Amino acid sequence: MLLVTHDIDEAIYMSDRILVMTQAPGRIDREIDIDLARPRDRTSDSFLRFRSEILEHLHFAGKAADVHPKKGSWNEAMLSNSLNATWPPV
């Protein structure tokens, strides 16, 4: 089964493997094996460690791809760590 999502928590909760893609062109940038027991606890240290690792990767990947992100862009939202922001950012 293939699940496509922009929600990091959902990806960790539902997946055994996460493929992080580049923005444009869309290429696989990183593969992360999620070796957590089920049911998964979103507040566990292991879950939060995966979450931090992915956010850190996206943060640095976003900086490398777009040093000066445009207002309202996906990179701007990720760089500001707006995890629960509405899209487009207000």
C-alpha positions in Angstrom: 0.0 0.0 0.0 1.2 3.5 -0.8 0.2 6.5 1.4 1.0 10.0 0.2 0.8 12.7 2.9 2.2 16.0 4.0 1.5 15.2 7.7 4.7 13.9 9.4 2.9 12.4 12.4 0.5 10.5 10.1 3.4 9.2 8.0 5.2 7.9 11.1 2.0 6.5 12.7 0.8 4.7 9.5 4.1 3.7 7.8 6.8 1.1 8.0 9.0 3.1 5.6 9.0 6.9 4.7 10.4 8.3 1.5 11.1 12.0 1.8 11.0 13.7 -1.6 12.7 16.8 -3.0 10.5 19.7 -3.9 11.1 20.1 -7.6 11.7 18.0 -9.4 10.1 15.4 -7.1 12.8 12.8 -6.4 13.4 10.5 -3.5 15.8 12.3 -1.2 15.9 10.0 1.8 14.4 6.7 3.0 13.6 6.2 6.7 12.6 2.8 8.1 10.1 3.1 10.9 10.7 0.2 13.3 8.2 1.0 16.0 5.9 -1.6 17.5 2.1 -1.3 16.9 0.0 0.3 18.1 2.2 3.4 18.0 2.2 5.9 20.7 2.5 9.4 19.3 3.9 10.7 22.6 6.7 8.0 22.9 10.3 9.1 22.8 10.9 6.9 19.8 8.0 8.4 17.8 9.1 12.0 18.7 12.7 11.2 17.8 11.6 10.1 14.3 9.5 13.3 14.0 12.5 15.5 15.0 14.8 13.7 12.6 12.4 14.3 9.7 11.7 17.9 10.6 15.4 18.6 10.9 16.0 16.9 7.5 13.2 19.0 5.9 14.5 22.2 7.5 18.1 21.8 6.1 16.8 20.5 2.8 14.6 23.6 2.5 17.4 25.9 3.3 19.6 24.3 0.7 16.9 24.4 -2.0 15.7 27.9 -1.3 17.7 30.3 0.8 15.2 33.1 0.5 11.7 31.4 0.3 8.9 33.3 -1.2 6.2 34.5 1.1 3.5 31.8 1.5 5.7 29.1 -0.1 6.0 25.5 1.2 9.6 26.2 2.2 8.6 29.2 4.3 6.1 27.1 6.2 8.6 24.3 6.8 11.4 26.7 7.7 9.3 28.4 10.3 8.3 25.0 11.7 4.6 25.8 11.3 3.4 22.3 11.9 -0.2 23.1 12.4 -0.4 26.0 10.0 -3.3 26.3 7.5 -2.4 26.3 3.9 -1.8 28.8 2.5 -0.2 30.5 5.6 -2.2 33.4 6.8 
